[in-house]
Amino acid sequence: MEPIEQQLDTWLEQILVIDPMRFENAYQGMRPNPAMPVLRLLVLLHSTQDPFGRGKFLELLGEPGDRSIIPVISAEQDHPDQHVREGARYALSALDQEIIWQRW
């Protein structure tokens, strides 16, 4: 595995930690180039059933600024779990406000 891919995997693992201190450190810290994780986040979104993880993946998908994924995010607004719905709302808000994440 490439060093950048390893960094991405480590970062994604930290994002999914429920412990707020570990999650916030990863979330607020430097992130991978936004174009790199979009496809990986889409795969993870569709492969995980955990509502917390789905919500976080959605939230992160809104920040790279890729408006082509709006239909995917919008479809999650009616999800039965609150974490997923909140992640979708945050993602759409981030896209509307053009909130772009930090990079490594």
Buried (B, 14 or more C-beta within 10 A) or exposed (E): EEEEEEBBEEBBEBBBBEEEEBBEEBBEEEBBEBEBBBEBBBEBBEEBEEBBBBBBBBBBBBBBBBEEBBEBBEEBBEBEBEBBBBBBBBBBEBBEEEBEBEEE
